[in-house]
């Protein structure tokens, strides 16, 4: 292992990275709190400022993937569509198979300049999480409790609020609702059998209500649907801990417009007008899309590539520059404090510092654990079981 790789794998480096992320994140959350005074005065200025503040947080995560890990992200897409990315509002459908798929989605947003304004449909519990959850609150992210009877009115209102958003945004949505596991897949396919739906080999059944409402509320605001499929070469199993250790992965992201089963791998753009507005028809459309997505996934596993032109969008320097700014700002006072504590010679002071390190270590491990598939939500298990009763 080279010296750089060795340093990247050391816990002290991980601790410093997490220190910068946590402290800078809390500072930005505090600044965001004060931007609330702008909402009744100039709502659009509030939004533009919070897009930039949110970028300061989320870009640090992308920096880990792009610069620290050095993970390669190859984009396969239609060259004609490529030139429209970042220049229009879009709904981005993502598969949900990997621990860092959210990070690769953010990387996709970053390469086309919409990371700060990107939106997601997230579970309500995340809104209480410091830093990212609080950042999302100020970004007007759509939170839901995963109980559709309670969620519908709130979700519709939040989506309608985005109709006059001043920045180009991508609405990222995992239609499967939870990460793919074999256990969840088995339960999901039992539901498919009970409902007479075609079974999927590589995906869970999509949850259609949230997608249908998103389409209804953002029609005439969002220009297109990007159906995105993420895979990693050589059967890699990427983790956030691996990224933090500086491990390099090789991601392939296919942003397709549509695949017709009868005309294999024909690409067409999906204007939002072509997605049915009726909830039942939209549900049927989405199920068909996932059947095509499943057939396409099987082709990728067979050939190891996508039927489109590969390109690597240029890596922008802003994620690294943002991280370096916060590192220079926050590491100096930390080291100064540490030197003063050592010079003081106080056993109590040193013991207190050791306790802080232990607490920080536990916190870092907890944050990483949130992304781990085996500790993920039981949503796909419990909800599907209830449907079978």
Secondary structure, DSSP 4 states (H G I P E B T S, - for coil): --HHHHHHT-HHHHHHHHHHHHHHHHHHHHHHHHTHHHHTT-HHHHHHHHHHHHHHHHHHHHHIIIIIS--EEEEEE-HHHHTTTTSS-EEEEE---STTHHHHHHHHHHHTT-TTT-EEEEEGGGGGSTTHHHHHHHTT-EEE-S-HHHHHHHHHHHHHHGGG-SS--EEEE-TTSS---HHHHHHHHHHHHHHTPPP-SSSPPP-HHHHHHHHHHHBTTB-EEEEEEEEEGGG----HHHHHTT---EEEEEEES---SSSTT-----BGGGS--SHHHHHHHHHHHHHHHHHHHHHHHHHSS-SSEEE-PPPPTHHHHHHHHHHHHHHHHHHHHHHHHHHH--HHHHHHHHHHHHHHHHHHHHHHHTT-GGGS-SHHHHHHHHHH-
